[in-house]
Amino acid sequence: MHQVMSDDRRIVSYVRRRLLQPVPLIWAYLIFTAAAELLTALVNPQVGQLAHVLLLGVLLAHGALALPTAAGRIALALTLAPLIRILSLSMPLIRFPQLAWYPIVSLPLFLATWLIIRYLRLSRRQLGLQTGDIVSQLMIASGGISLGVFEYMILKPEMPLVPFTWPAFLLATLVLLVATGFAEELIFRGVLQTLAFPALGRYALVYVSLLFAVLHIGYLSLVDVAFVFVVGMVFAYIVAWSGSILGVTLAHGLTNTVLFLVMPYAAQNISAELNQALPWLSAISLTLSLGTVVRLGWRARAGAGAPKAVPSASPLPALPQRGSQGAPAAPSRIAGLTAEGELDLYQRLTGDFAEPLLRVRVEEAGLRAVLFVSTRRLPVADRLQVYVGGALAPDLGVRFLPPQYGFVAGVVELDALPDAALARVGALHRASRLLTRSLRGHLDDLGRSRPEEFQAFWAAYGGYFGVGPWAQRLEVQAAG
């Protein structure tokens, strides 16, 4: 009996190792999606629909077998891509006005997205469902005017979506904003981009943007596919830098409004005032949005938006900023913590009242940290808190460790950071590498000393480490 169970574990381990190699398989799904879109547009819609149904089944099977690993989570979320096309091809849309097509398709799509969000326990912050800097978001949204004009020059739709009256125009704008802008940004920049990071790392933004572009093959314009890819990349970086999908949602909805409503109407009703206003509006919106994107990128690289000396919704008391001599103005929050104090800290950070799998302490010159490793997913956005010179840096916690370390909670204290932008980035990178090396060392020790508990960790998080020599060592420990 023991030999049979051992053989079963080896078979399961072999299958899951194959499924947990995220890079080749997930990229293969993208290629298959592109092929299905080409079949739909160029060969036969029914053949393309059959290909999408096949892809949907494979993704569901992959997700079911590989959950809760990073590969399984992204595979489950990728089911939304073929589902978009299946819904648009299978519903009797021809019986309804064209404007009604968008909510008819988006309603079941919203339901599927909601089920995936609930099942994978994605938080509002992970999905970008927060306002962020409202002024910056509105400036980004204004870019939808110029994007709509550019895409109209590519596709040139002849008729407006609805005959122009103000009630019809406002209703159509609302429908496009919700059914295309919000629905697609929630799926691509919210769900898929969040889940792609642990599986694909730095290629996550490229992957999601390519998938977004591939689903526009039906317009039969290679230029439009390239245009949509570039826009998708810009939107992806905006969401990654700002943490909000508000601006890109409004920009997306405004793009479609200009593309399908404003520009076709303007082409049919040429007037001197309209011809003069549109170029100016496009230039102003493009300038405002690009300037905001550049500012967001500069702040993200320089770290200027991270260390804010303001108390947030933190379970720990906020301390004053460091003094003028650069020394901390208050004692460390974690230096004197007892074992009971550490457990209490873990519970307040995560809401998990079980004992953490590991407790890791790191002390180096200018850096102190206490970290906790859990076998459970930790959906709390503020589970990792970073203090710089005694001041809480609210946005550093989500960027301090690589995305695959979503099972880590704790507190990190840095005495100070350099003022120069490049030096600041380098200091943060060195501190992050120090903590990840320490975590990996403790997990290696766990595999040797407590193999059963390590098995539980690997079952939950093995897919986060699908590449690299350390992953191979962990696989050997898990198999053993």
C-alpha positions, 0 to 999 in steps of 0.5 A: 500500500505504501509503495502504491501511494508513493507511486501515485505521489510520483505520478502526481508530482511528475504531472504537476511539474510539467503543468507548473512550468508556466513560461512555455505553456502559457505562451503556447496559450497565447499562440493558440488564441491568436490562431483561433482568432485568425481562424475566426476572421479568415477561415470560418467563424464556426471553426474559430469558435470550436478552437476557442471552446477547445482552448477553454477546456484545456485552460479549465483543466490546467487551472483545476490540476495546477491550482493554487500555483501561479501557473494554475491561477493564471490559466484559470484567469486566461479562460476569460479570453476565449470566453469573450469570443465564444460569447460574441459568436454564440449569442443571437446578437443580430436580433438586437440593435448594435448598441445592445450587443455590448451589454449582452456580451459583457453581463455574463463576462462580468459574472465569470470575472467576478467568480474568478476574483472570488475564487482566487481571492483577489483584493480590490487593491490587487485589481486596481479598484481604487482611485489613486491620484484623481487628478493624474487619473483624469489626465490619463483619461483625457488621452482617450480623445486622441487615441479614439481619433488615431484609431478612427484613422486606422479603422474608419468606421462609416456609420456612428453606433447610434443616430445622434441625439443627446440622450442616445449619445449619452446612453451609448457613451455610458454603455461603451464606458461600462461594457468595454472600458471597465469590463476589458480593463478589469479583465486585462489590467486588473485580473490577468496582469495581477496573476501574470506577474508571479508566473511570467515576471517581467514579461507579464506586461508584454504577455497581457498586452499581446493577448489584448492586441490578439483579440482585435485581429477580427478588425483585419488590420495589422496596423490596428493590432500593433496600435492596440498592443502599444496602447495596451503596454502604456495602459499596463505601465500606468496601472503598474505605476499608479495602482489604479485602473480608473484612468485607463478605464475612462480612457478606454471608454472615451476611445471607443466613444470617439471611435464609434460615435464622435468621429463617424458623426463628424465625418458625415456632418462636416463643419468648420468649427468641428474641423478646428476643434478636433485637432486641438482637443486631440493635441491637448489630450495627448499632451496631458496624458503623455505628460502624466505617464512620464511623471508616473514613470519617473516617480516609480523609478525614483521611488518618490511616491513611496516614502510618505511620512503619514500614518496609514491603516497600519496595525502598528503605531506610526512614529515621527520622521527621523531627526535632522542628523539622519538617526531614527527618532524612535526605537525599532518596532521589532528589535525587542519583540518576543515570540508572543509579540511576533505571533501577535504581529503576524496575526494583526498583519494577516488576520491569520490566527494560525502559527506561521510556517516560518519566522525569519529575522534579518539584521544587517547594517541599516536594515532590520526585518521580521518576516513570516512565511505562511502556507495560506494565501495572504490576500491582505494588501498591507501584509508587508510594511516597510519603514524608512527612517521611522516613517511608514512607506505605504507603497513600498510594501507591494514593491519591496519583494518580488511578486512571487513572494505573496506568501510573506508577511512582516515588517522591514525597517530601513534607517535611511535611503539615499536622496539620489534616485538611482542610489535609492533604487540600488539600495532598495534592490540590495535590501530586497535581495538580502531578504529573498536570500534569507527566505530561500535559505530558511526554506531550504532548511525547512525542506531538510528538517521538517519535510512534511510541513515543507510538502504543504508549503510546496503544494501551495506555492511551488508554482511561484518558483517554476524556474531557476536552480533553487526551484530544482532543489525545492522540487527534489526536496518536495519529491523526497 
